């Protein structure tokens, strides 16, 4: 088989398609960086909200297992109770104010 020859295109269409992309100005890059930063903050907030929702949903289901103990094995019931205790325990390194509303 013969080798194909590349035929360069001529005319205005060829010049436009070969043109190099424009470099962005500092201000344009700065605007894009701010937009991405804002988008990142919003996505992080959405993630935290979804994690919080999932946490409380899981806690609801754990309590439903504890409420209907006869429907589950004792081992599963015990694991659910332990998980509730773990999830609801206040971390020891968290400072606790005695009365936050006290003036």
N, C-alpha and C positions, 0 to 999 in steps of 0.2 A: 504494500500500500504506500502511496506517496504521502509526503508530508504536506500539510495544508499551509498556505501562506497567509499571514496576517495582513489584511488590507486596511490601512488607516482610513478612518472616516474623515470626510472633509465637509466643511460648511459650518453654519452657526450652531447646529445641534451638537456636533462633536466637540466644539470648544466649550459649550456650557456643561456638558457631561463630564469633561475632564478637569474642569476648574477646581482648584483646591478649596477646601472649606475655609470659611472666614474664621480667624482667631477671635475668641471672645475677649471683650474688654474686662478690665479688673472689676468694674461696677457690675457687669453682667454676671461674672463668676461669683461676686459677693452676694448678689440677689439670689442666685441659685443655691448658694451655701445656706443663706437664711431660710429659703423655702424648704430645703431638705432638713434643716435643723428643726423647723416648726413641725414638719411632717413626722420627724422622728419623735418629738415630744408627744404629739397626738397619738401616734401608734403605741408608744410606751404607756400612756395613760389608758388607752383602750385595752392593752394587755393586762395591766394591773386590775382593771375593772373586771375583765373576763376571769382572771385568776381568783378574784374575790368572790365572784358569782359561783364559780366552780367549787370553791372552798365551802361556802354555805350550803350549796346543793348537796355536796357529799355529806356534810354534817346532818342535814335533814334525813338523808337515806340511812345514815348510821343510827339515828334516833328511831327511825321506823323499824329497823331490825330489832332494836332493844324493846320497843313497844310490843312487837309480835314475836316474842321469844320462842313460842311453840312451833313456829314455821321454819326455824333454823336449828342447825346443830348447836350443841352447847359450846363447842370449840369456836365456831364462827361468832356466836353471841359474845363470847369472852374477848375475842379479837376486836370486835366492834366497840365494846365497852372500853377496852384499853386504848383504842385509837381516839375515842371521844375524849378520854381523860388527857391524852397527849395533846390533842388539838386545842383543848380548852385551858390547858395549864398556862399560867403566866410565866414567861421566861424569867429566870433568876437574875439575869443581868439587866432587866428592864427596871428603871427607877419608878417607884410608886409614890405618888403624892398622897399624903394622909387626907387632906381635904382641899381639893383644887379650888373650891368656891369660897374658901375662908379668906376674909380680908385682913 
